[in-house]
Amino acid sequence: MATTQPYTWSNVAIGGGGFVDGIVFNEGAPGILYVRTDIGGMYRWDAANGRWIPLLDWVGWNNWGYNGVVSIAADPINTNKVWAAVGMYTNSWDPNDGAILRSSDQGATWQITPLPFKLGGNMPGRGMGERLAVDPNNDNILYFGAPSGKGLWRSTDSGATWSQMTNFPDVGTYIANPTDTTGYQSDIQGVVWVAFDKSSSSLGQASKTIFVGVADPNNPVFWSRDGGATWQAVPGAPTGFIPHKGVFDPVNHVLYIATSNTGGPYDGSSGDVWKFSVTSGTWTRISPVPSTDTANDYFGYSGLTIDRQHPNTIMVATQISWWPDTIIFRSTDGGATWTRIWDWTSYPNRSLRYVLDISAEPWLTFGVQPNPPVPSPKLGWMDEAMAIDPFNSDRMLYGTGATLYATNDLTKWDSGGQIHIAPMVKGLEETAVNDLISPPSGAPLISALGDLGGFTHADVTAVPSTIFTSPVFTTGTSVDYAELNPSIIVRAGSFDPSSQPNDRHVAFSTDGGKNWFQGSEPGGVTTGGTVAASADGSRFVWAPGDPGQPVVYAVGFGNSWAASQGVPANAQIRSDRVNPKTFYALSNGTFYRSTDGGVTFQPVAAGLPSSGAVGVMFHAVPGKEGDLWLAASSGLYHSTNGGSSWSAITGVSSAVNVGFGKSAPGSSYPAVFVVGTIGGVTGAYRSDDGGTTWVRINDDQHQYGNWGQAITGDPRIYGRVYIGTNGRGIVYGDIAGAPSGLEHHHHHH
C-alpha cells in the first residue's frame, strides 16, 4: 500500500498543438464557451483569467477513451448544465464503449451514462457536428447522432438515460474506406448533427421541428414536425454530398447546411452551401464557389456559423484547402453574396482581410519560411470548428489542426478593414508525447512529440519560440542526452522523405538543444525509432523504427553508421549513464548488453516481460553504473548488474513507465517515479528509497488518461516529475507548497 502526498499539477506551456474540432457557445447566457478536442478532452473558457480550464483530467487509464470528445451540448435554459459525448475509437483500439457525460456545474463535476456502443472522438469525420444537441425549449430532451449504424438516440430525462429512436429511417451510408481492415476508415460515420427549430414551440414545450444531418449522400437531411414522433427526408434536399454542419436560424426560419464530398477532416475536394426555408419549403444553393464551377471547385465546406445578433450574417470555411491556405467566407445577406478572407491579386500576390499575430505561440511557423503564395504561419487547415459569439458580433473563434484562433474585431471585415487574429490557447494543451528528458544542466526539459516534433523548453512556464528545426520532424520519437556531457543532445523522428529529401531521421545538438545539425543515415529509414547517446557523448546507438531495419552505431555525430552485431532490429535502446562504452537493448523478452560502444551486443537475460499496455519500457539510472529499471504490465523490475539479473519490486502489480529525479534530502539514491498500479490504484508514484516504499503523488482529479509513455524526474528540483500524456500535453507535478520554478534561477539566456 502506498501513502499519499499532495502535489500541484500544471502543464508545460506549449499552447494548443492539436486539432480543436468543436467550439460550443452557450446561447442562453454570455461568456460560457466550451471547446472539444479529438484526443485531449474538453475545456471551458475562464474569461476572468484569460485561460482554458481542462474539464476531463479525471479520466484515467481504465476509461482513457473518454478524452476523445465527440460532441458538446450547452444548456441555454439552465446555463450551468452541459453534456458531452465521449469515446475515442469505434474500432478495437478503444476497449470501452462510449458515454454521455452530464454536468450541472459547467463541467467541474460529471455524471456518466455509458452507452451500449463505442464512440469515435478521434475517428474520421470527427469535425462534423454537433451530434449532441439539447432542445432549446425543454432541456429534459436531448438527441444524439451515433456512428457505426446505431442511428439516432434520445433522452427525455436530461441525459441520464438514452434510447434509440427506432422510427428514425437512416443510420448513414458513407464509409471513408470500406477495405480498411483495422476498422478505422471502414466505420459508418452515421448521424452527424441535430438542429432544433426553437420557434416551432414555446418555452417548456418540446420543440416540434427538428433537423438531423446524416452522412448519406442520397438522403443528407431529415426532419420531424411533431417532436420526433415521425421523421421524413426533407423534400428537395441536395444530394451527392455529406452535410458536415447544420445551423438553424429561428428568426428567419432557415436551415443552413455546409457539405463536402468526404467526411474529413484531412480531405474533401468538392461541396456546396445550401439554405432551406421552412416557410416556403424551398432549397437555395448559396455556395461561395458552387460545385458546378469545375474550374474553381477544389474544396468542400465546413465550419458553418451564423451571427445570432444579425442572423443574415453567416460564415463558412473550406473543407479542405491545403494550398495555398484555408479560405474563410463571409456573407451579410444570407448567402446571396460573399467576401473571402483573402483574394488573389496578381499571382502569387494576395490581398488579405486579416492580420495574423502568433506572438503568443511563435512556433506556429513550424520552422518554415513563407514561400508565396503559401504564408507562414498559415491561417489554418482542418477548420471544421468556427463559431461567432452569440452575444458579440465582433468575436469569432475557429479551430485548426494545430491551434485555436480568435478575433475580437470581426465586423471590421464588412467595412473593408483588416481583422486581427491571434491564438487563444492559454491553458489549452493538446499534444501527444513520445519521449522526455530533463538534463542536469541547460534547459530543464526537452520533448519529443507527435505531430510537432518537439521542443527545447528553456522555461516550462513559457511557450517555446520554435519547434525543432534542422530538421523539422513531423513526429519526434526519441530524445537522449549524454549524462556526463549534457550539452550533447540527440533526437530521432519521422517525416515525409518525399518532401524533405535532404533531411535525416537523427539530429544532434552540442549546445543543449538550441541548435541542431544532421549527419548521414542508412538507406531505407522512414521512422525515427529510438536513439541513445553514450555517457560522454562520443558515440550513439540508434534503432530506426522501420520493420527489420538493423540497429546501428556511430562514433561521433553520425557521419557514418555501422550495423551493431547481435541485437535484433527495432530493439529498445538505452545507454548506461556512467560507462561510455555500455549500451543496453530489450527485444521480445530478451535483454542485451554492449560493452564496446554498440559494436556488438550479447544477450544477458531472458524471460523478461515482452508486452504491456504501451509496451515494456526500461531506463538507466544517472550516477549508478549498471543500474536499470524496467516497467511492464506484469510489474516493475530492477537490476543492479547491467541487466544480467532482475528482481521484481514488491507491491507494484503493473507499471507503464519509470523515470528518475533528484534524490530526497539525505538520500543517496535518485527519486524513482512510476506510472503504475500499487494496491489496486493506478496513478503516479514516487519512491525515495529505491522502491521499498511508495507515495502516490497524483489524485483522482489528475489522471490524464493513458499517460506515462514518457516520464522523467527533474535532477535539479526534488519531487518534480514530468509526465507525457496522449493528448493533454506534458504535465509536471511539484510537491504542494514547495517552491516551484527554481529553474528560473539556473538557466542562462
N, C-alpha and C positions, 0 to 999 in steps of 0.2 A: 504493500500500500504506500502511496506517496502522500506527503504533506502538500500544502498549497502555499503559494506566496503571491501577493498581489503584484501585478505587472501593469504597466501602461503600454498600450499598443498603438502604433502610428504607422502611416505609410511613408516609405522613402518617396520623396517628391519626384515624380516624372511628369504626370499630367496626362490624362487620357491614355492613349496608346492602343485602343482597340475600337471595335465597331459599336457605336451608340445607335441602336436600331429602333428606338421608340422614345418619343417625347410626349408626355401627357400632362396638360394643364387641367386643374380642377376648374370647371366652368361656373361653379357656384360661389366662389369667393376668390378675390385676387391674391396672388402671391403663393399659391400652392401648386408645386411643379415637381413632377417625377420624371426620371428617365430610366430606361431599361437597357441592358447590355446583353450580348449573346452568351458570354460565359462568366461575366463578372458581377452578377447580381443587379440590384436596382438601387437608386439613390433618390433622396428628396433634397431640393434646394433650400439651404438655410440663408435667407436673404440678409439677416442681421449680421452674419459673419462672412457672407460672400463665399460660401463653400458648399460642396455637396456632402450630405450625410449618408453613408452606406447603411442600407436597411436589412441586409441579409447576411451579415457577418456571423450570425449564429448558426448558419448552415455548416454542418460538419462532414466528416468523412463518410458517415453512413447514408447521407442524403445529398451528396455533393452536387447532384444534378439540379437541385433547386436554384443554383446560381445561374442556370440558364433561364432567362426570363422571357417568356413567350409574349406576354401582353400585360397591360396595366389598365385598370378602370378606376377612376376617381369619382367619388360621390358628390354630385352638385347639391344634394339636399342636406345631408349630414356631412359637412365638408371635412370632418375628421376621419371619415371612412375611406378606405382604399382596398382594392383587391389586386392580386397578381396571379397569373397562370405561370407555373414554373415546371421545369424539367428540361434536361439538356439535349437528349437524343431520343429519337423514336426507335432506333435500332438497338443492337445488343450492347453498344458502348456504355449506355447508362443502365445500371442494374435495376433501377427503381421506376415505378410508374410516376406520372406527373401528379400535380396537386394544384388546387386553388387555395391561395393564402388569403386571409381576410384580416383587416386591422381596423380598429376604431380609434387609433391614436396616430394617424398619418404614418404608419409603418414602424413605430417604435417597438410594438409588440404584435405578434401574429397568432392566429389560429389556423390550423391546417386541415383541409379536407382532401385526402388522397383521391385521385381519380382511378378508374379501372383500366387505364391505358396510359401509354407513355406520351410525353410532350417533347417538343424539339426546339428549345431556345437557341441552339446552335446548328439547326438544320437548314438546308436550302429553303428559300422563301421566307426566312425569319424577319425580313424587313417589311413584309406585308402586314396589314392590320388597321385598327386594333381588333384582334379576335375576341377580346373580352370587353363587354360593354354593360353598363348599368342603365336601367330605364330612368331617364331624367324626370319622370313624373312619379315614379314609385320605386324607391331604392330597395324594396324587397326582391325586385325582379332583375336578374342578370342573365345574359346569354353568353355562350362561349362557342366559338367555331373551332372544331377539332381537326387534327390531321388524321392520316392513316385509315381513312374510311369510317371514322367514328361519328361524323355528321355534326349536327347542331345540338347543343346541350343548354338546359335552362335551370336556374334556381329560382324558387319563389320565397325563400327564407333568408334572403340577404347573403347568399353564398355558402351557407352551412351544408346544404345537401343539393345534389345535382341529378338530373335525369335527362336521358336523351329524348329529343323531340322526334319521335318515330314518324311523325307526319311530315318532316322536312324531306323534300324529294331528292336531294343531290348531295352526295358526300365529296364531290370533286373528282375530276378525272386526270388532272395534269400531274405528270411524273417527270422529273428532270431527266432521268436516265434509267429506264426500266432494267437495263442489263447490269447495273451495279450490284455485285454480289455481296457487298458489305451492308446493303440496306440504307446507305446514307443518301445516295442520289435517287433511290428507287422507291421512296415512300410517296404515297398520295399526299400532296400538300394541303388539300382539303378545303375546309370552310375558313375564309381568311379575314373577314371583317363583319361587324354588325353596327348598324347606324339607326338610331331611333328618330322618328319624326315627333319632336316634342309638341308640336302644335296639333297633333292628332288626338290629344285628350287633355284633361286638366290635372293639376297637381293632386296627387293622391290616387288617381286612377291609372291603370296600366295604359301605356301608350298603345294606340290602336295600330299605327303604321310603323312597321319595322322593315328595314332593308338588310339583306345579307349578301355579301360577296362570296363567290365560290371560285376556286381555281379550276374552272371548267370553261374552256374557250367557247363552247357551244351554248352554255347557259350560265353567263357570268353573274347575273344579279337576280335575286328572288325578293319577293315582298309578301308581307302579311298585312291585311287591312283590318284584322279582327283580333289583334293582340296575340297572335301566334296560333290561333285555332286552326287556320288553314294557310297554306303557302302556295304561291304561284310564281312562275318565271315572270319577271316584269316584261310586259309586251314591248316588242321592238328593241330590246336591249342589244347593244352592238356585240357581234360575235367575232371570234378569231383571236382574241387576246385575253389575258388574265387580269382581273381587276385588283391591282395592288392596294388601292386605297378607295374608301368611300366616305364622303363627308356630306352631311345633310345640313341645309340652310332652312330653318323653320320659319324665317321671316318671309322669304320668297317662295317657300315650298319647293325647293330644288335640291336634287341629289347630284353631287359631282362625283365622277369616278376618274381615276388615273390608271391606265392599263399598259401592259407590256407583253411581249411575246414569250417571256420566260418568268420564272418565279424569283429570279435574282438570288443574292444581291450582287453577284460578280458579273452577270451577263444581262442581256436584253438589248435587242437591236431594232425594235420597231414597236410602235404603240400609239395610243390616242388618248385624248382627254374628252370626256362627254359630260353633258348635263341632262338631267331628266326632270321635266316639270310635272309635278303631281297634279297640278291644276289642269293642264292641257293634255297630259298623257303623252307628250312628245319628247323624243330624244334629239339633241343637237350636238353635232361634233364641234368642239371648240379648241381642238389641238393647236398649240403654237406652231408646230410643224406637223401636218397630218400625215398619217402613214401612207397615203396615196401619193405624197410628194417624194417619189422614189429618189430623186437627186439629192434631197436633203435629209431623208429619213434614215437615221442610223442609231436611234435610241428609243427605248420605251419611256414611260413616265411613272414617277412615284413621288413621294414627299409632298403630297397634296395637303394644303391647309387653306382655311379662309379666315378673314378678319371678322370676328364676331361683332365688332363695333360698326363695321362697314361691310356687310356680307356680300356685296358685289365685288369686293376685292379678294382675289384668290391667287394662290401661288402654287407652282408645281416645279419639280426638279427632274432632270434626265435620269433614266434608269436604263443604261448606264452610259456615260460619255467619258471614257478614259482620256481621249485625246481631243483637243489639247487640254481640256479641263471640263469639269461639270458645268452644266448650264442651268441656271435658275430663271424661271419665267414668272412675270407678274402681270396681272390684269386688274384694272379697277372698274371694268364694265361687264363683269360676269363672264369673261372669256371671249367677248367679241373681238377685242384687240389685246395684244401682248407686247411687253417690252422684255428684253433679255438683260441679265446682269453683266454681260459683255457682248460686244458686237465686233465683227470683223470690220476693219477699215481697209487698208491695203495690205495684203498678206506679206509678212507674218504679223503685221501690227493689229492690235485690237484696242478699242476704247472700252474703258471699264467704268461701271457704275458703282464700284466699291473700292475701298482701301482696306487691305488685309494687314493687320498688325499682330504678329506672332511673338512679340517680345516676352509674353508670359510663358511661351512654350517654344523656344527658338529652334529646337531640334526638328520642328516640322518641315524644315527644308529637306530632311532626310539626306543631308550631306550633298545635295545636288545643286549645281549652279543652274540658274534659269537658261533655257535654250529656246528662244522664241520660235513658235508661238507658245511653247509649254512654259508656264511660270513655275517658279519655286519661291515660296511654297504655293501649292495648288489650293484652289477653293475647296476641292474635295473630290470624293468618289464614294460610291455606295450611299448616296444621300437619300435614303428612304424615309428618314425621320425629319420632318420640318413642321414647325408649329409657330403661328403668330399668337402671342399672348392674348387671350380673350378679353382682357381688361386694358390692354395697352397696344395700340396700333403701331407704335414705334419699335416694339420689342419682338424679335423673332429669333428662334434657335433652330439650328439644323445639325444633324449628326453626320459624321463621315466614318470611313473605315479606320481612322486614327484618332479622332478627337471630337469635340463638340464645339461648334462655333455659335456666336450670338452677335446680334446687332441691336443697338438701342436707339437708332435714328432711321428706322426703315422707311418712313414716309418721305425722306429726302429723295428717295428713288423717283417719286412721282413728279417732283419739281425739277428734275434734271441734275440733282446733286449726286455726290458720291456717299453711299452709306459706309459706315465704319464697322468692320467685322473683326472680332478677336476671339481667341479661345475662351471658353467658360468651363474650366475643368478643375479648378482648385478643389482638392478632396476626392475627385473622381479619378481612380487609379485602376486601369483595366489592361494590365499586361500579364502574359503567361511567362513564368520564369523557369529557365532551364538550369542555370548554374550561378553561383555567387562566390566571391572571395572577399575576405577582409584582411588585407596585408597588415603587418605590424608597423609600417610607416607609409607615408604618402596618402593617397585617397583612402578613406575608411572603407569604401565598398566599390567593387567592380562587378557588373552584372552581365550575364548572357541571357537574352530574352528571345521569345518567339516574336516573329514579325518585325521587330525593331532592331534586332542585332544585339544591342546592349549599350551600356554607358559606363563611363568612369564618373562616379559620384563623389566629387570633391567635398560636398556638403549634403548630407542626406535630407536636409530640410529645404534645399533649393533645387529647382528644376534644372537639370543639366543643359548646357548650351548646345551640345551637338551629340548625335549618336556616333558610334564608331565609324570612322572613315578609313580609307586606305587599307583594306577595302571596307565598303558597306556590306554587311551581311543582312540578308532578309530574315534569317533566323540565327541567333547565336546559340551554339550547342554546348560549349565548354570553355572554361577560363581557368587559368592557374597562374601562380606567381612563384618565383624562386625564393624559397623560405629564407635562405641566408643572404640573398641579394634581392630584396623585394621590389626594387625599381624595375626588375625584369618581369614582364608580364607576357603571357601567350594566350591567344584565344583561337577557337575554331568555330566555324559556322558554315551556313549554306547560302546559296544564291543561284540565280539562273545563269549558267555559263554562257548561254547564247547572247545575253545582254551585257555580260561582264567578262568578255573572252580573255582579258589580260589579268584578271584577278585570281587570287589563290584562296584556299579554304582555311589557311592558318595565317595569323598575323602576329607580329612581335612588337613590343614596346620596351625601350630601355629607360624611360623616364616616368615609370609608374602609371602608364596608361594615358598620358597626354597626347603622345604622337605614336603613330604606328607605321610599320613597313612590312613588306612581304618578302618571302624567299621563293623557292621553287616548290613543286609538288609532284607526286607520282601521277601518271596518267589515269584517267577514268574516275577521278574523285568528283562527286557532286554533293556530298553530305559531310558536315563537319566532324561528327563523331566526338571522341574525347581526346584531349591533349594534356600532356603533363610536362612541367619544367623540372629539371634536376634541381637539387637543393641549392647549388651555386649558380644556376642559370647558364651553365656551359653547354648543355645539351637538352634535347627534347625527345619525347616519345609520343607518337600520335597513332591513334586507331581511327581512321576515317570511318564514317558510318555506312558506306555503301556495302551491300552484302558481298562477302568474300574478299573485300579489299584488305590486303595484309597490313598488319601493324608495322610501322616504320619508325626509324630513329634518325636524328640529325645531330651532328656535332656542330655547334654554332647555330646561327639563326636560319636554319632551313635552306641553305644554299644547295644542299643535296641531301636526299633521303635514301636510306638503305633499308631493306626488309629486315625486321627483327626475326630471329630464329626461335622456334619452339613455343610460340604463343599464337593462339587461334585468332583469326580475323575478327574484328568487331568486339574484342575484349574491352572491358572497362579498365582504364589505365590510371595509375597514380604514381607519384614519386615519393620516396622516403623524404622526410623533412629535415634530415640531418646528414645522411650519407649521399653525396652527389652521384655515386655510381649505382645506387639501388633504386629500382623501379618495381612496381607490382602490377599484376594483372589478374582479373577474375573473368572466367568464362564457363558457363554451363556447370557450375558447381565445383570447378577445379581452380585452385589458386596458384599463381605462378609468380616467380621472383627472378629478377635480373640483378646480378652483382657486377656487371661490366657495362653499365650505362645504356642498357637496352639492346645491346648487340645480340645477346642470347638470353632466353628465359628457360627456367626449369620448373616443372610442377612441384610444389612443396606441400600441398594439402588437397585432399579430395573429399567429396561428400558434403561440401558446403551447400547452403541453400542456393537454388538457381532460379527461383521465381518469386514474385511478390506483387504487391498492389501496383507499384510503379517500377518493378524490377529491384534487384538487390543493389544496394549502394555501400561502398566502403571508402574510408578516408584514413589518412595517416596523421598522427598527432605531431604538431610542431614541438621541436626540442627533445623528442624521445625517439631515438633510432629504433626501427623495427616495431613500433607501437601502432597498432591498427585496430579500427573498429569497423564492424560490418552490420548493416541493418537489413533485415529481411522480414517477410511476412511471418516467419516462424520465430522471430525473436531478434535479440541484439547480441552480438558476439565480439570478443576482444582477444587480440593476440599481442604478445609482447616479444615474440621471436620472429618477426618478419613474415608471419603468416604460416609458419610450419605447424603450429597447433593453435586451436581456438577454444575458448571457453564461453559458454552461454552466460549472459548476465541474468541473475536471478530476479524474477518478478516482472521482467519485460516480456510480455507474451507476443508482441508484434512490434516491428519498427519500420518506418518509412525511410528515414534518413537520419544521419548523425553528423554533428559538427563540433568544433572546439572553440573556446573563447578564453578570455583572461581568467586565470585561476583566482579562487576566492582568497581573501586576505589570510595569510598564514598557511595556505596550501601550496604544495609544490607541483600539483598536477592540474593541468588545464580544466576549466569547467567543460563538462560534456553536455551537449544539447541533443535531444532527440525529439522528432515527431513520432509518437508510438503509442502503444497501449499498455497501461500499467493498472492492475486491479480492475480491469474491465473498462477503463476510461481511456478513450483515445484523445490525445492532446499533445501539447508541447511540454517538455520536461527538462530539468537541469539537474545534473549531479555534480557536487563539488568534491566528491571523494572517490572518483574513478569508477562510479557505477554501483557503489554499495548502497547508497540511499538516493532517493529522487524527490524532487519538488515539482509539482505541476505549476507551470508559470502562465498558462492561459486560463480562460474560463469559458463557460458555455456561450457567452455572447461574443467571443472572439475565437472562432473555429476555422473560418476562411476556407471551407470546402475541402477539396483534396490538395491540401498544402503539403510542402515538405520535399518536393522534387529537388529543391536546393535549400540548404541550411548551413549557417556558419555563425559561430560566436564572433565577438569583436575582441581582438587581442589587447585592445587599449582600454576598454571600459568593462569592468566586471559586471556580469549579469546581462549585458546586452547580447541579443541574438537577432540575426536577420533570417527571415524565412521567405522562400519563394512560394507564391500561390499560382494557381492556374486560372487567372482571370481577375484577381484582386491586387495585382502588382506585388511589390516587395514590401512586406511588413517587418517592422522591428519592434522588439519589446525591451523595455527597461524596467528594472526593479522600481516599483512605485515609490515615489518620494526621493529616489536617487537623483543626483544632478545629472541630467542628460545633456547631450550636446557638447560633451567635452572635446569633441573633435574640432570645435571652433578654435580652440587654443593651439592646436597642433599643426594644422596644415598651412602650407605657405602658398600664397598666390603669386 
